[in-house]
Amino acid sequence: MSVHPTAVVEPGATIDESAEVGAYAFVGSEVTVGKNTKVFHHATVEGYTFLGEDNEVYPYACVGTKTQDLKFEGGKPGLRVGNNNVFREFTSIHSGTKDGGFTKIGSHNTFLAYAHVAHDCVIADHLIMSGQNALAGHCTVGDHVIISWGAAGHQFCRFGDYCFIGGMSKTVKDVPPYMLVDGRDPEVKFFNKVGLERHGFTKEDMTVVKFLYKTFYREGLNRKQAMKLATSSNFADHPRAKIFFEFMETSERGVY
């Protein structure tokens, strides 16, 4: 274990022997730091926080700090983080609000400078949050999502797998899987064609996603009509379509 002599590691913290804690960093008493994780100089990890393996917490990032939710009444909420995540400079990742509740972050996510994840969010894997953007409390983010610079997610919003949020967008509803949403008053502009191709979607997958996009966003149908048409099509049993249908049917905030 490499802990710089100027770092503050409170008694009770659990730090793996292969982990590193840099100069003037702070690690709280209820923090667990996993294998090969690096807490760089001037970074803060506190609260009831578990950091898995191979994570990087850059200078002035605050990970696991107390929720800003005014409903906080004490207890022991926390933060759970998987492996291979990157928290760049000045990111803030907050703990849950209720006793025993957690903000949860999976693996292979990248949070660029000044990104903010509020209390009780649940983030899957391979998210990229560009700088100066934020997720309000209780947001849920699927796999391989990109949230561009300056974009914001309203509390309780969901972001489906492989969706793309354009810069400065203000999302107040759920964003379906595979879709590209952009604008101050956001709307679906297209499906995330480049992103899907980069992640190995087959020609058949792309045909299905294109069909879903056209049916729901370019045929002039309302949501109920589009769902009826799509679920009775030849693509209805395709795995990509099933994920899309389930997302649409379970939305509580409405969808773009």
PyMOL commands that set and color helices and strands:
alter all, ss='L'
color gray80, all
select helices_A, chain A and resi 193-198+203-217+223-231+239-249
alter helices_A, ss='H'
color red, helices_A
select strands_A, chain A and resi 2-3+8-9+14-15+20-21+26-27+32-33+38-39+44-45+48-51+56-57+62-65+78-81+86-87+92-94+102-105+110-111+116-117+122-123+128-129+134-135+140-141+146-147+152-153+158-159+164-165+170-171+179-182+187-191
alter strands_A, ss='S'
color yellow, strands_A
deselect
rebuild
show_as cartoon
